[in-house]
Amino acid sequence: MTESIRRPAGELEAAVLSALWAAERPLTPPDVQQALDTPLARTTVATILARLHDKGTVRRTRAGRAYAYSPAVEDHAALAAHRMHSELDKEHDRPGVLARFVSRLTTDDEALLRALLEQAAAPEDPG
């Protein structure tokens, strides 16, 4: 009896996004499949790309009869920020969610967040 090994949630999506980030052009599912270190079926890659598109983390354009995909987020930090915004947008009690989030920040994270908010609020120097 063979045991099925399950990958951690999001591992395949992360691998596909990494392949797209490394590419200098939009990739089709077979291109992504070839770029991955892990052998995956083309249909699995296509499903992952469709899910990433539904989440807004990749863009797709027509490439003949198929689609070619490119990242809609620049890097891992942008991906995490996108996920945080998505979670916030799902909640009716946005102030409550933000209050709970902020209450669990470390002192260093709180100081960084304050500095970032001050920086964002400062008028830009027309230079």
N, C-alpha and C positions, 0 to 999 in steps of 0.2 A: 504494500500500500504506500503510495507516494503522498507526502505531505505538501500541501499548497503553502507557499511562502508569500505572505501578504506584505506589501511595501507600506511604509508609514504614509498616512494621508498627506497628499500634496507632493510626495516625492517625484512622481512622474511629471506632474505639472511643472515642478521646479526644473527638472531635467530638460523638458521641452522649451521652457522659457530661456534657460541657459543656452541652448542651441540657437534660438532665435537672436539672443543678445550677441552671440559670437559671429553671427552671419552678417555679411555686408549687403544683403539683399533679402527681400521676402522669400520665404521657403514654402514649398508645397509639402504635403504630408510625406511623400517619398523622400524629399530632401531632408526633412527633419529626421525621419527614420534612419537615414544613412548617417546623419551627424551624431546620433546618440551612441553612447558606449554600450548601452543595454539593448539587446535584441528585442524589439517589440513588433507586433503585427502592424501593418499599415493601417488597418481599421482601428486599432487601439490608439495609434498616433492621431488619426483623423478625429476620433472621439475626444481625445484630450484637447486638441486644437479647437474643436467646436465648443467645448465647455469653457475654455479660456476666453473665447470670443464672447460667449454669453455673459461672462463675468466682466467683460470690458478690459481685459488685460492684454488682448492681442487684437490687431486689425486684420481684416482680410480683404483681398482684392481678387478679381477674376484673373485666372491664368489658364486660358483655354476653357476646358470644360470643368476645371477644378478651381480651387482657391489657393492663393499664396498668402502666407501669414507673416506679419511683422509685429514686434512688440509695441504695445501702446503705453507701457511703462518703461522707464529708462534703466532701472536696476532694482536690486533687492529692496533698497530703502523705499523707492517709489512704489514698489509692489506692496510692501507692508502698509504704507500710507493709504494706498488705494483700498486695501482690505479694511483698514480702520474706518475710512469714510463710508464704505459699503455697510459696515455693521452699524454705524451711527445712523445712517439713512433708514435702516430697518426699524428703528426704535421710535415709539411715540413720545417717550420721556427723554428726549435728547439732553436737557439740562441734568436730569438725574444720572444718566449714563456718564456724561462728562464729569460730574461731581464725583462719582465713584471712581472713575479713572484717575482723576487728579489726586484724590485722597490716598491712592496707593502708590504714588510716585515716590522715589527716593529723594533725599535732599538734593543730590546732584542733578537728578532729572528735573526736579522742580526748578532749580536755578537755571538750567539750560532752557527749559520751556519759557521761563520769564524773559530770558535774554532774546530768544527767538521771537517772542511776541512783541517785545520792544523794538526789535530790529524791523519787524514787519510793519509796525505802526509808524516808524520814522519816515518822514518825507524823503523821497529819493533826491539825491544831489544831481541837478541837471548837468553838472560838470562842465 
